[in-house]
């Protein structure tokens, strides 16, 4: 599903975020990406939907080399990758329903289809009763759930999350991880960067551990 072949990423100024990364994530696999701050975890995730392009090497999704993907095809790639961030990135002037609907509106879906999909996604994360609420009225855990609903509303085959429990207490972190497990159990390839080692170890999934931009193990 996701393959990195000799991938390096160098930023202006000479900072090398990734160095010669070789790894493969199978379709339907759930994987955690760990490592100290600055190890390259976020850069690794950002290469999958082409939020960043590698400086060298190849990133392949379903065997297709993203290096040759023209700019006008990138939005189609991103519809296949649900993205979840630690800071939620919700639009404060739009209610929960409209935040979750945004990817479907961009994709040109019809109103009835949008309504069905948004309410199904909100129901899945337990927030159907909050569809008219503004993000500012929600708790941190609820905001993260809205972010997850928005990421999965297009039913992507790949789900990536960058520190999705970083601002949550242990009980809420466990609930969020259970949501990811539920999506993975229906075949969604799930890749999560996290510092929460105790929670990760309790779940028992494969870990990809990065150090100084290199694959240390996993």
N, C-alpha and C positions, 0 to 999 in steps of 0.2 A: 504493500500500500504506500508506505513512505520510505524512501531510500536516500541516504546521503552517501556520496562517493567522493572522498578526498576534499570535503567542503571546508573552505576557509573564508573568513569574513574580516576584512581590515577596514577600519574607519579612517577618515581624514585625520592626520596627525600621527598615524602609525599604530594606533591601538588595534591589536589583533584580538577580536572577540572569540573567534573559532579558528582552530588550526588542524587541518587534515582530518576532518571528522568522517568516519565510516561507520554507518549503522543502518539497520533495517527494522522497521516496525510493521508487523504483519496486519493484514486486514482484520478488523474486529478486536484487536489487542488493546488492552489498557496499560499504559506505561506512565511512570512518574520520572520526571527529570529533576535531579538533585545536584547539589554542589554549592560551594560558598558564593557569597555575593561577588559578582564580576567574573564568574566561571563561564558565562556564555549562555545561560539558560534562556533568557528572554530573546536573545538573538537567534538561538536555535528555533524557538517557536515562531518568530517573525519571518523566518525564511520559508516556512511551509505555505502560507497564503501570499507570499511575495510582498509582504510589507517591507522586506529587505531583499536584496539580491546578493548571492554569494560573490565574493571576489575571485574565487577559483573553485574548481570542483563542480559537481552536479547534484541537484536536488530533483528527485523523480517522484511523481505521484501517479500511482497505477501504471508505472512504466513510462510515463511521458516526462521528458526532460523540461523542467520549468525554465531553463536558461534560454530556450528558443521561443518562449511564449511571448507573442506581441502584446503591447500595452492594451489593445482593445479587447483582448481575451482574459485579462486579469480579473475583471468583475465576475466572469463566469466561474473562474477558479474559486474565488472567494465565496461564492454561493454554496460551494461544496465543503467549505471549512467554517464551522461555527467557532467564533472567537470570544473568550471571556477574559476580562481583565480584573485586576485587584481593585481598581478604582471605579468599577462599574460602567463609567462613561455613559450614564443616562442623561437624557435631555430634560433639564429641570422644568422647562415650560410646557412639557407634554405629559399627559397622564400615562399610567402604566400600559394601558391598551395601546396607545399610540407609539410608545417606545418599543414595544414588542413587535408592532406591525411594521416598523420602518423598513426592515430588509425586504418584506413582501411588497411594500409600496414601490421601493426602488426596482424590484424585479418585475413590476407591472402586473401583479396579480389582481384579480377582480375583487370587488368589495365583499361578496359572499364568501369567497375562498379565504380572504384575509380574516374575516370574522371567525370562521370555523377554526382556522389554524391557530390564530392568536389565543382563542379561548381554550383550545386543546392544550397549548403549551403552558398557559397560565394554570390550568387545572393540574397538569403534571407536576408543577412546582408548588402547588398548594396556594396559589394566589388569585384564583378566579374571582374571589370576593373583593379584590383590591383593584379591579381593572380601571376604575374611574379615579383612583387616588393619584396624587402627584408624588414623585420620588422623594421630595423633602419630608413627606409625612411618614415614610417607611423607616423601619430599623435597618441597620447595616446588613443583617442576614436577609431581610426581605428585598433590599436593593440588589443583593447578589443573586437572589433567585430570579428577579426580573431580568438581570443580565443573562442568566442561563436560559430563560425562556426565549429571549430575543435571539440567542445563539442557535437554538434548536428549532425555531419556528419554521425555517426553510427545509427542515429534515435533512441536514447535511450528513454525509457519510463519515466526516472527520470532525472531531471536536477538540479544540486546544484551549487550555486555560493557564494563565500566568498568575501564580500565587492567588488562587481564588478564595483561599481561607485566611489570607495574611492578616486581615483586620478583624477576624471573628474569634469568639471564645471557643474552647474545645467542644462543647456540646453542639454549637451551630456548625463548627467545622465538620463534625461527624455527619450531620444531616446533609450538608452540601456534598460531601464525598459519596454518601448513599445515593444522591441524585445522579451523580456521574456514573456510579455503578449500574443504576437502572438503565441509563442510556446505552452504556456499553453492553449490557446483557441483551439488547435487541440489535446488536451488530455494529454500533457506532465505534469507530476507531478513536480512542480517547487518549490524549497526551496532556499531562498536567505537570507544570513546574511548581515545585513547592519546597519550603524549608521545614515543613512539619514532619520530621523524621519519625517521631513516635506514632503518629497517625498512619503514615505510609507503611511502616513496618507491620502495623496491626492488620493492614488490609492484604498484604502478601502478594502484590503485583510486581511485575518486573520494574527494576530501576535502571535508568541511564544516568550515571554519575559523571559530571563534568568537573574538571579542574584546569584552570588557566586556559580554557578554550579547547581542551583535549578530552577525549573519551578515556576516563580513568578505568571504568569497568561498566558492564551492563550491556 
